[in-house]
């Protein structure tokens, strides 16, 4: 498996390259946005690790082009902790996952392996997990063919969960990705919206495929790959 690392901080790029190569991956590093985009579109890579702040061509611009030209290529966005809104925009534009600097190496490697195991998403505007279908263009959601009407925030939450099937997502991950900023530690907004989703996704007496994993987070259950 070949991984393209688009990162202009040489120390981080070298660290990622050594870590991934020690796990058996082949890596190529690019510190230039225009060059990284050309490499990503060349078709020789199985995954793109994409920093958002790159010279000549931003990470979001690269992501938009890659999603149009190579929708099957998994993209993990690497972002600084302060770039909450950029994370949300990156996910909206089709990033498969994100990880914030400073990151835990074991977590990043696990996310890389998870993306490489996942079958290619041929249509980046349509998400399918089990009997759940979601269209990013029309914002239609269906379960077992039955249309489900969601509010904007419910829809955004479901998009994030469907982009990470069978992955336990922490409360902090979901809040930063979907709401875009840090909440008071005592807030229950996530629990409220998860309950909204559960009620709406229940069809024909079949409960919603959303699990709460005690002391860990939330998981959307789908077919194992």
C-alpha positions as CSV (number, residue, x, y, z in Angstrom):
1,X,0.0,0.0,0.0
2,X,1.3,3.4,-1.0
3,X,0.5,6.5,1.1
4,X,0.9,10.1,0.0
5,X,1.8,12.5,2.9
6,X,0.9,16.1,2.0
7,X,2.5,18.1,4.9
8,X,4.7,21.1,4.8
9,X,6.2,20.7,8.3
10,X,9.3,18.6,7.5
11,X,9.6,17.2,11.0
12,X,6.0,15.9,11.0
13,X,6.3,14.6,7.5
14,X,9.5,12.7,8.3
15,X,8.0,11.3,11.5
16,X,4.9,10.1,9.7
17,X,6.9,8.6,6.9
18,X,9.2,6.6,9.3
19,X,6.2,5.5,11.3
20,X,4.2,4.3,8.3
21,X,7.2,2.6,6.6
22,X,7.9,0.7,9.9
23,X,4.3,-0.7,9.5
24,X,5.1,-1.9,5.9
25,X,3.6,1.0,3.9
26,X,5.4,2.8,1.1
27,X,5.3,6.6,1.5
28,X,5.9,9.7,-0.5
29,X,6.0,13.2,1.0
30,X,5.1,16.5,-0.6
31,X,5.4,19.9,1.1
32,X,3.7,21.8,-1.8
33,X,0.0,21.8,-2.4
34,X,0.1,21.9,-6.2
35,X,2.6,19.1,-6.3
36,X,0.6,17.0,-3.8
37,X,-2.6,17.4,-5.9
38,X,-0.8,16.3,-9.0
39,X,0.6,13.2,-7.2
40,X,-2.8,12.4,-5.7
41,X,-4.5,12.5,-9.1
42,X,-1.8,10.3,-10.6
43,X,-3.5,7.2,-9.3
44,X,-0.4,5.6,-7.7
45,X,-1.5,6.0,-4.1
46,X,-3.9,4.1,-1.9
47,X,-4.5,6.8,0.7
48,X,-3.8,10.5,1.2
49,X,-2.8,12.1,4.5
50,X,-3.7,15.7,3.9
51,X,-2.6,18.8,5.9
52,X,-5.0,21.7,5.4
53,X,-2.4,24.5,5.4
54,X,-0.2,24.0,2.4
55,X,1.6,26.5,0.1
56,X,0.3,27.2,-3.5
57,X,-2.8,25.0,-3.1
58,X,-4.8,24.6,0.2
59,X,-5.8,21.2,1.6
60,X,-9.5,22.0,1.0
61,X,-8.8,22.8,-2.6
62,X,-6.9,19.6,-3.0
63,X,-9.7,17.7,-1.3
64,X,-12.3,19.1,-3.6
65,X,-10.3,18.2,-6.7
66,X,-9.5,14.7,-5.5
67,X,-13.2,14.0,-4.6
68,X,-14.1,15.0,-8.2
69,X,-11.4,13.2,-10.0
70,X,-10.6,10.2,-7.7
71,X,-13.6,9.7,-5.5
72,X,-12.4,6.2,-4.4
73,X,-9.2,7.6,-2.8
74,X,-9.4,7.6,1.0
75,X,-8.4,11.0,2.5
76,X,-7.5,11.6,6.2
77,X,-7.2,15.3,7.0
78,X,-4.5,16.4,9.5
79,X,-5.4,19.6,11.2
80,X,-4.2,21.9,14.0
81,X,-6.4,21.9,17.1
82,X,-7.6,25.4,16.5
83,X,-9.0,24.7,13.0
84,X,-12.4,23.4,14.1
85,X,-14.4,25.1,11.3
86,X,-11.9,23.8,8.7
87,X,-12.4,20.2,10.0
88,X,-16.2,20.6,9.5
89,X,-15.7,22.0,6.0
90,X,-13.3,19.2,5.2
91,X,-15.7,16.5,6.3
92,X,-18.5,18.2,4.3
93,X,-16.3,18.2,1.2
94,X,-15.8,14.5,1.5
95,X,-12.8,13.8,3.8
96,X,-13.1,10.2,5.2
97,X,-11.6,11.1,8.6
98,X,-9.5,13.6,10.4
99,X,-7.0,13.7,13.2
100,X,-5.8,16.7,15.1
101,X,-2.2,17.8,15.9
102,X,-0.7,16.8,18.2
103,X,-1.9,13.3,17.5
104,X,-1.3,9.9,19.0
105,X,0.7,7.7,16.6
106,X,-1.2,4.5,17.4
107,X,-4.5,6.2,16.8
108,X,-3.3,7.6,13.5
109,X,-2.1,4.2,12.4
110,X,-5.4,2.6,13.4
111,X,-7.3,5.1,11.3
112,X,-5.0,4.5,8.3
113,X,-5.6,0.8,8.5
114,X,-9.3,1.3,8.9
115,X,-9.6,3.4,5.8
116,X,-7.5,0.9,3.8
117,X,-9.7,-2.0,4.8
118,X,-12.9,-0.2,3.8
119,X,-14.2,-0.8,0.3
120,X,-13.9,2.2,-2.0
121,X,-16.8,4.7,-1.9
122,X,-17.6,4.9,-5.6
123,X,-20.1,7.8,-5.2
124,X,-18.8,10.4,-2.8
125,X,-22.2,12.1,-2.6
126,X,-24.0,9.0,-1.4
127,X,-23.4,7.1,1.9
128,X,-24.7,3.7,2.5
129,X,-24.3,1.8,5.8
130,X,-26.5,-1.4,6.1
131,X,-30.1,-0.4,5.4
132,X,-29.3,3.3,5.8
133,X,-28.9,5.5,2.7
134,X,-27.9,9.2,2.7
135,X,-27.6,11.6,-0.3
136,X,-25.3,14.5,0.4
137,X,-26.7,16.5,-2.6
138,X,-30.4,16.2,-2.0
139,X,-30.0,15.7,1.8
140,X,-32.4,12.8,1.6
141,X,-32.2,10.0,4.2
142,X,-33.8,6.6,3.9
143,X,-33.9,3.5,5.9
144,X,-35.3,0.4,4.3
145,X,-36.6,2.7,1.6
146,X,-38.6,4.8,4.0
147,X,-37.8,8.5,3.9
148,X,-36.7,10.1,7.2
149,X,-36.8,13.9,7.7
150,X,-34.0,15.3,9.7
151,X,-33.1,18.8,10.9
152,X,-29.8,20.3,9.7
153,X,-27.9,19.3,12.9
154,X,-29.4,15.8,12.9
155,X,-28.3,15.4,9.3
156,X,-24.8,16.5,10.0
157,X,-24.5,14.2,13.0
158,X,-25.7,11.2,10.9
159,X,-23.2,12.1,8.1
160,X,-20.4,12.0,10.5
161,X,-21.5,8.7,12.0
162,X,-22.0,7.1,8.6
163,X,-18.5,8.1,7.4
164,X,-17.2,6.1,10.4
165,X,-19.2,2.9,10.5
166,X,-18.4,0.5,13.4
167,X,-15.9,3.0,14.8
168,X,-16.4,4.2,18.4
169,X,-16.3,8.0,18.2
170,X,-15.6,9.9,21.4
171,X,-17.9,12.7,22.6
172,X,-15.1,15.2,21.9
173,X,-14.5,14.0,18.4
174,X,-18.2,14.3,17.5
175,X,-18.7,17.7,19.1
176,X,-15.7,19.2,17.4
177,X,-16.5,17.7,14.0
178,X,-20.3,18.4,14.0
179,X,-20.7,21.5,16.1
180,X,-17.3,23.0,15.3
181,X,-16.2,24.3,18.7
182,X,-15.7,23.1,22.2
183,X,-18.7,22.9,24.5
184,X,-18.9,23.1,28.3
185,X,-17.8,19.7,29.7
186,X,-21.2,19.4,31.3
187,X,-23.3,19.9,28.1
188,X,-25.7,17.2,27.1
189,X,-26.3,18.4,23.6
190,X,-24.8,15.3,22.0
191,X,-27.0,13.0,24.0
192,X,-30.0,15.0,23.1
193,X,-29.3,14.8,19.4
194,X,-28.4,11.1,19.5
195,X,-31.8,10.4,21.1
196,X,-33.5,12.5,18.4
197,X,-31.7,10.4,15.7
198,X,-32.6,7.1,17.4
199,X,-36.2,7.9,17.5
200,X,-36.3,9.0,13.8
201,X,-34.3,6.1,12.5
202,X,-36.5,3.5,14.2
203,X,-38.4,1.8,11.4
204,X,-41.0,-1.0,11.7
205,X,-40.1,-1.5,15.3
206,X,-36.4,-2.1,14.4
207,X,-34.2,0.1,16.7
208,X,-31.8,2.6,15.2
209,X,-28.3,1.1,14.6
210,X,-26.7,3.6,17.0
211,X,-24.9,2.2,20.1
212,X,-23.6,4.0,23.2
213,X,-20.4,2.4,24.3
214,X,-20.0,3.1,28.0
215,X,-17.1,5.4,28.9
216,X,-16.0,5.4,25.2
217,X,-18.4,7.1,22.8
218,X,-21.0,6.5,20.1
219,X,-20.9,3.9,17.3
220,X,-23.1,3.5,14.2
221,X,-23.3,-0.3,13.6
222,X,-23.1,-1.5,10.1
223,X,-21.9,-4.6,8.2
224,X,-18.4,-5.6,9.1
225,X,-15.8,-5.5,6.3
